[in-house]
Amino acid sequence: MRLGAFIDPIAEFLLGLRRVSATHWLLRLVGIGAMLLALVGTLPGGLFVHIGTGIITLAVMGSLLVQALRPDSDVGLLAPAAIILALAGQGDLSLLRAAGVGLALLLSHVAFALAATLPAHGVFERSAWILGGRGLLLVLAVSVLAGLLVVALSGVHVGSWMLVLGILGAIGLFVTVMPRST
């Protein structure tokens, strides 16, 4: 088998990365930095203290590597899912630390979402930044309202029947935000 059959696809992929604009790389780096900040906030004891934190750290790092090279990849969902599951398993989670990790996850998501939807090889025009900023303001407003609602309802104890309503609400949310095929 020829060695060129292995090297040529790798070389073409690397040449494609050279054509990505500096602004696009900036968005990717902001996404990576915010996700790493969320990881450090989730695991304050250390990233490789024991086998569980090591697995979470490696899963996040691998996901970030794939997402840095291909921002629209579905593997990028692994990092926030691992961080959220690690947060859910902690008993000593404070409201401030959870809000900080959530804000870092939101910033990472916004940066990677812009990197996935805007053209990678061109220079971003002012209109693209304005459009992204308007979308970000709406997301921030809804996030703040949802956070305040969670804080307000955190002291309320409800029955197990609320799980059914929560699942129905989550299904309704997914149906609302999923793209429609035309």
C-alpha positions as CSV (number, residue, x, y, z in Angstrom):
1,M,0.0,0.0,0.0
2,R,1.3,3.5,-0.8
3,L,2.3,5.8,1.9
4,G,0.8,8.7,0.0
5,A,-2.7,7.2,0.4
6,F,-2.4,7.9,4.2
7,I,-0.5,11.2,4.0
8,D,-2.5,13.0,1.3
9,P,-5.8,13.3,3.3
10,I,-4.0,14.5,6.4
11,A,-2.1,17.1,4.4
12,E,-5.3,18.3,2.7
13,F,-7.0,18.6,6.1
14,L,-4.1,20.6,7.5
15,L,-4.0,22.9,4.5
16,G,-7.8,23.5,5.0
17,L,-7.1,24.6,8.6
18,R,-4.6,27.2,7.3
19,R,-7.4,28.9,5.3
20,V,-9.5,29.4,8.4
21,S,-9.7,33.1,9.3
22,A,-8.1,34.5,12.4
23,T,-11.4,35.7,13.7
24,H,-12.8,32.2,13.4
25,W,-9.8,30.8,15.3
26,L,-10.4,33.5,18.0
27,L,-14.0,32.2,18.4
28,R,-12.7,28.6,18.7
29,L,-10.1,29.6,21.3
30,V,-12.7,31.5,23.3
31,G,-14.9,28.4,23.3
32,I,-12.0,26.2,24.4
33,G,-11.0,28.6,27.1
34,A,-14.5,29.0,28.5
35,M,-15.0,25.2,28.5
36,L,-11.7,24.7,30.3
37,L,-12.8,27.3,32.9
38,A,-16.1,25.4,33.3
39,L,-14.1,22.2,33.8
40,V,-11.8,23.8,36.5
41,G,-14.9,25.2,38.2
42,T,-16.5,21.8,38.2
43,L,-13.5,19.9,39.5
44,P,-12.0,22.4,42.1
45,G,-10.0,19.6,43.8
46,G,-8.0,18.9,40.6
47,L,-8.4,17.5,37.2
48,F,-6.7,14.1,37.7
49,V,-7.2,13.6,41.5
50,H,-8.8,10.2,41.0
51,I,-10.0,8.0,38.2
52,G,-13.4,9.7,37.9
53,T,-12.0,13.2,37.5
54,G,-9.4,11.8,35.1
55,I,-12.1,10.3,32.9
56,I,-14.1,13.5,32.9
57,T,-11.1,15.6,32.1
58,L,-10.0,13.3,29.2
59,A,-13.5,13.2,27.8
60,V,-13.7,17.1,27.9
61,M,-10.2,17.4,26.4
62,G,-11.0,15.0,23.6
63,S,-14.3,16.6,22.8
64,L,-12.6,20.1,22.7
65,L,-9.9,18.8,20.3
66,V,-12.5,17.6,17.9
67,Q,-14.6,20.7,18.3
68,A,-11.7,23.0,17.7
69,L,-11.0,21.3,14.4
70,R,-14.6,21.0,13.4
71,P,-16.9,23.3,15.4
72,D,-20.1,21.9,13.9
73,S,-19.3,18.3,15.0
74,D,-21.8,16.6,17.3
75,V,-18.8,15.3,19.5
76,G,-18.8,18.8,21.0
77,L,-21.8,17.8,23.1
78,L,-19.7,15.4,25.1
79,A,-17.8,18.1,27.0
80,P,-20.8,20.0,28.4
81,A,-22.6,16.7,29.1
82,A,-19.6,15.4,31.1
83,I,-19.4,18.7,33.0
84,I,-23.1,18.8,33.8
85,L,-23.1,15.1,35.0
86,A,-20.0,15.8,37.2
87,L,-21.8,18.8,38.7
88,A,-25.0,16.8,39.3
89,G,-23.0,14.2,41.2
90,Q,-21.5,16.7,43.7
91,G,-23.2,17.1,47.0
92,D,-21.4,20.2,48.2
93,L,-22.2,22.4,45.1
94,S,-22.8,26.0,46.0
95,L,-25.1,28.3,44.0
96,L,-22.3,30.7,43.1
97,R,-20.1,27.9,41.7
98,A,-22.9,26.4,39.7
99,A,-23.8,29.8,38.3
100,G,-20.1,30.4,37.3
101,V,-19.8,27.0,35.6
102,G,-23.1,27.7,33.8
103,L,-22.0,31.1,32.6
104,A,-18.7,29.6,31.3
105,L,-20.6,26.8,29.5
106,L,-22.9,29.4,28.0
107,L,-19.9,31.5,26.8
108,S,-18.3,28.4,25.3
109,H,-21.5,27.4,23.6
110,V,-22.0,30.9,22.1
111,A,-18.4,31.0,20.8
112,F,-18.6,27.5,19.2
113,A,-22.1,28.2,17.8
114,L,-20.9,31.3,16.1
115,A,-17.8,29.4,14.8
116,A,-20.1,26.7,13.5
117,T,-22.6,28.9,11.7
118,L,-20.5,31.8,10.3
119,P,-18.2,31.2,7.3
120,A,-14.8,29.9,8.4
121,H,-12.7,31.3,5.5
122,G,-13.9,34.9,5.3
123,V,-13.5,38.0,7.4
124,F,-16.5,38.7,9.7
125,E,-18.4,41.8,8.7
126,R,-19.9,44.1,11.2
127,S,-23.4,42.8,10.4
128,A,-22.4,39.3,11.4
129,W,-21.1,40.5,14.8
130,I,-24.3,42.5,15.3
131,L,-26.5,39.5,14.4
132,G,-24.5,37.3,16.8
133,G,-24.7,39.9,19.5
134,R,-28.4,40.3,19.2
135,G,-28.9,36.6,19.5
136,L,-26.5,36.5,22.5
137,L,-28.5,39.3,24.3
138,L,-31.7,37.3,23.9
139,V,-30.0,34.1,25.2
140,L,-28.5,36.0,28.2
141,A,-31.9,37.5,29.1
142,V,-33.6,34.1,29.0
143,S,-30.7,32.6,31.0
144,V,-31.0,35.2,33.7
145,L,-34.7,34.8,34.0
146,A,-34.4,31.0,34.1
147,G,-31.7,31.3,36.8
148,L,-33.8,33.6,38.9
149,L,-36.7,31.3,38.6
150,V,-34.6,28.3,39.7
151,V,-33.3,30.3,42.7
152,A,-36.8,31.4,43.6
153,L,-38.2,27.9,43.4
154,S,-35.3,26.1,45.0
155,G,-36.9,26.2,48.4
156,V,-40.2,24.8,47.2
157,H,-40.8,21.1,47.8
158,V,-43.1,19.4,45.3
159,G,-44.2,15.8,44.8
160,S,-42.8,13.3,42.4
161,W,-45.6,14.0,40.0
162,M,-43.6,17.1,39.0
163,L,-41.2,14.8,37.2
164,V,-43.9,14.1,34.6
165,L,-44.5,17.8,34.0
166,G,-40.7,18.4,33.8
167,I,-40.3,15.7,31.2
168,L,-43.2,17.0,29.2
169,G,-41.7,20.5,29.4
170,A,-38.4,19.2,28.2
171,I,-40.0,17.3,25.3
172,G,-41.9,20.5,24.4
173,L,-38.7,22.5,24.4
174,F,-36.9,20.0,22.2
175,V,-39.8,20.0,19.7
176,T,-39.8,23.8,19.7
177,V,-36.1,24.3,19.0
178,M,-35.4,21.4,16.7
179,P,-35.1,22.4,13.1
180,R,-38.0,21.5,10.8
181,S,-37.4,19.6,7.6
182,T,-38.9,21.4,4.6
